Amino acid sequence: MPAPLTIPTALPRRVRLFLEIGWAVIIAKCLAVPWMIAHWQIPIHPGWVIVPTLIFAALVTFLVLAHWKD
């Protein structure tokens, strides 16, 4: 039987900073993508870039939090 999921109460400062910087870059990318697509007239919907980015970022964040040992 798998162990219950427990979110760590305190991540080390470096790990937390890495996650915060990573999410800031991802948010900046998600805000810039629609402008870039419109500016360079690329025939693609921005969702094709933004949605997978957010899904994989959330997955990685979840894995870091789920597997971190206190």
C-alpha positions as CSV (number, residue, x, y, z in Angstrom):
1,M,0.0,0.0,0.0
2,P,1.5,3.4,-1.0
3,A,2.3,5.9,1.8
4,P,0.0,8.9,2.1
5,L,1.1,12.1,0.5
6,T,2.5,14.6,2.9
7,I,3.6,18.0,1.7
8,P,6.8,19.1,3.4
9,T,6.4,21.9,5.9
10,A,9.6,23.6,5.2
11,L,11.6,23.3,2.0
12,P,15.2,24.4,2.0
13,R,15.7,28.0,0.9
14,R,17.5,27.0,-2.3
15,V,14.8,24.6,-3.4
16,R,12.0,27.1,-2.7
17,L,13.9,29.8,-4.5
18,F,14.5,27.6,-7.5
19,L,10.8,26.8,-7.7
20,E,9.8,30.4,-7.3
21,I,12.2,31.6,-10.0
22,G,11.1,28.7,-12.3
23,W,7.4,29.6,-11.9
24,A,8.2,33.3,-12.5
25,V,9.9,32.4,-15.8
26,I,7.0,30.2,-16.8
27,I,4.5,32.9,-16.0
28,A,6.6,35.4,-18.1
29,K,6.7,32.9,-21.0
30,C,2.9,32.3,-20.8
31,L,2.3,36.1,-20.9
32,A,4.8,36.6,-23.8
33,V,3.7,33.7,-26.0
34,P,0.4,35.3,-27.2
35,W,2.1,38.5,-28.1
36,M,4.9,36.7,-29.9
37,I,2.4,34.6,-31.9
38,A,0.4,37.7,-32.9
39,H,3.5,39.8,-33.6
40,W,5.1,37.3,-35.9
41,Q,1.8,36.0,-37.3
42,I,2.4,32.4,-36.5
43,P,-0.7,30.3,-37.4
44,I,-1.0,28.5,-34.1
45,H,-3.2,28.9,-31.0
46,P,-1.2,30.1,-27.9
47,G,-2.9,27.3,-25.9
48,W,-0.8,24.7,-27.7
49,V,2.3,26.2,-26.1
50,I,0.9,27.5,-22.8
51,V,-1.1,24.4,-21.7
52,P,1.7,21.8,-21.9
53,T,4.1,24.3,-20.2
54,L,1.7,24.7,-17.2
55,I,1.0,20.9,-17.1
56,F,4.6,19.9,-17.0
57,A,5.6,22.7,-14.6
58,A,2.8,21.6,-12.2
59,L,3.9,18.0,-12.5
60,V,7.5,18.8,-11.7
61,T,6.4,21.0,-8.8
62,F,4.2,18.2,-7.5
63,L,7.0,15.6,-7.8
64,V,9.5,17.9,-5.9
65,L,7.0,18.5,-3.1
66,A,5.8,14.9,-2.9
67,H,9.2,13.3,-2.8
68,W,11.1,15.8,-0.6
69,K,12.2,14.3,2.7
70,D,11.9,16.5,5.7
